Amino acid sequence: MAFIITSPCKSEKSGECVEVCPVDCIEEGKDMFYIDPNICIDCGACEAVCPVEAIYIEDEVPEEETPYIEMNRKFFEE
């Protein structure tokens, strides 16, 4: 189970999450950052430093933000 970055990150892209990730699993997209579920080790470091509280463990993504789970997966399929 990986972490998911949701809508508050869109157009924000502060980048603190990238700086603290110990396995470099966060990549920058056009409008926001994405977490590679195949590399993420579920440490939670990114969640703790996100200034806009956009990062959730996949099972805890709010219902209105669930489309971001699929968006994240598709980002890494390309």
Sine and cosine of phi, psi and omega as CSV:
sin_phi,cos_phi,sin_psi,cos_psi,sin_omega,cos_omega
0.00,0.00,0.79,-0.61,-0.04,-1.00
-0.95,-0.33,0.12,-0.99,0.11,-0.99
-1.00,0.04,0.46,-0.89,-0.01,-1.00
-0.82,-0.58,0.69,-0.73,0.09,-1.00
-0.99,-0.11,0.75,-0.66,-0.12,-0.99
-0.92,-0.39,-0.16,-0.99,-0.17,-0.98
-0.81,0.59,-0.55,0.84,0.00,-1.00
-0.86,0.51,-0.35,0.94,0.02,-1.00
-0.98,0.20,-0.42,0.91,-0.08,-1.00
-0.82,0.57,0.84,-0.54,-0.02,-1.00
0.93,0.37,0.02,1.00,0.03,-1.00
-1.00,0.02,-0.87,0.49,0.05,-1.00
0.70,0.71,0.84,0.54,0.02,-1.00
-0.92,0.40,-0.67,0.74,0.09,-1.00
1.00,-0.05,-0.02,1.00,0.04,-1.00
-0.85,0.52,-0.57,0.82,-0.01,-1.00
-0.88,0.48,-0.65,0.76,0.00,-1.00
-0.90,0.45,-0.66,0.75,-0.05,-1.00
-0.90,0.43,-0.55,0.83,-0.09,-1.00
-0.99,-0.12,-0.18,0.98,-0.05,-1.00
-0.92,0.39,0.87,-0.50,-0.05,-1.00
-0.97,0.25,-0.23,0.97,-0.04,-1.00
-0.87,-0.49,0.19,0.98,0.03,-1.00
0.77,0.63,0.76,0.65,-0.02,-1.00
-0.99,-0.13,0.02,1.00,-0.05,-1.00
-0.97,-0.23,0.83,-0.56,-0.02,-1.00
-0.87,-0.49,0.53,-0.85,0.00,-1.00
-1.00,0.05,0.78,-0.63,0.12,-0.99
-0.98,-0.21,-0.15,-0.99,-0.03,-1.00
-0.88,0.48,-0.72,0.69,-0.09,-1.00
-0.93,-0.37,-0.24,0.97,-0.09,-1.00
-0.32,-0.95,0.02,-1.00,0.06,-1.00
-0.99,-0.12,0.38,-0.92,0.02,-1.00
-0.70,-0.71,0.53,-0.85,0.01,-1.00
-0.95,-0.30,0.83,-0.56,0.01,-1.00
-0.96,0.29,0.92,-0.39,-0.06,-1.00
-0.93,0.38,-0.31,0.95,0.01,-1.00
-0.99,0.13,-0.26,0.97,-0.01,-1.00
-0.94,-0.35,-0.51,0.86,-0.04,-1.00
-0.82,0.58,0.73,-0.69,0.01,-1.00
-0.97,-0.26,0.21,0.98,0.06,-1.00
0.86,0.51,0.59,0.81,-0.04,-1.00
-0.98,0.20,-0.43,0.90,0.02,-1.00
0.99,0.10,0.04,1.00,-0.01,-1.00
-0.86,0.50,-0.63,0.78,-0.02,-1.00
-0.92,0.40,-0.67,0.74,-0.02,-1.00
-0.87,0.50,-0.65,0.76,-0.06,-1.00
-0.92,0.39,-0.48,0.88,-0.08,-1.00
-0.97,-0.24,-0.05,1.00,-0.05,-1.00
-0.91,0.41,0.89,-0.45,-0.06,-1.00
-0.95,0.31,-0.28,0.96,-0.02,-1.00
-0.93,-0.38,0.16,0.99,0.04,-1.00
0.78,0.62,0.77,0.64,-0.04,-1.00
-0.99,-0.12,-0.10,1.00,-0.15,-0.99
-0.95,-0.30,0.77,-0.64,0.00,-1.00
-0.72,-0.70,0.50,-0.87,0.21,-0.98
-0.91,0.41,0.60,-0.80,-0.15,-0.99
-0.78,0.62,-0.66,0.75,-0.02,-1.00
-0.94,0.34,-0.20,0.98,-0.05,-1.00
-0.91,-0.41,0.19,0.98,0.04,-1.00
-0.90,0.44,0.79,-0.61,0.02,-1.00
-0.84,0.54,0.53,-0.85,-0.08,-1.00
-0.79,0.61,-0.67,0.74,-0.03,-1.00
-0.94,0.34,-0.22,0.98,-0.01,-1.00
-0.97,-0.24,0.03,1.00,-0.07,-1.00
-0.87,0.50,-0.46,0.89,0.08,-1.00
-0.85,0.52,-0.39,0.92,0.00,-1.00
-0.94,0.33,-0.35,0.94,0.07,-1.00
-0.90,0.44,-0.75,0.66,0.01,-1.00
-0.93,0.36,-0.63,0.78,0.04,-1.00
-0.86,0.51,-0.65,0.76,0.01,-1.00
-0.90,0.44,-0.72,0.69,0.01,-1.00
-0.87,0.49,-0.70,0.71,-0.02,-1.00
-0.90,0.44,-0.58,0.81,0.02,-1.00
-0.84,0.54,-0.64,0.77,-0.05,-1.00
-1.00,0.02,-0.09,1.00,0.10,-0.99
-0.99,0.11,-0.39,0.92,-0.06,-1.00
-0.98,0.20,0.00,0.00,0.00,0.00
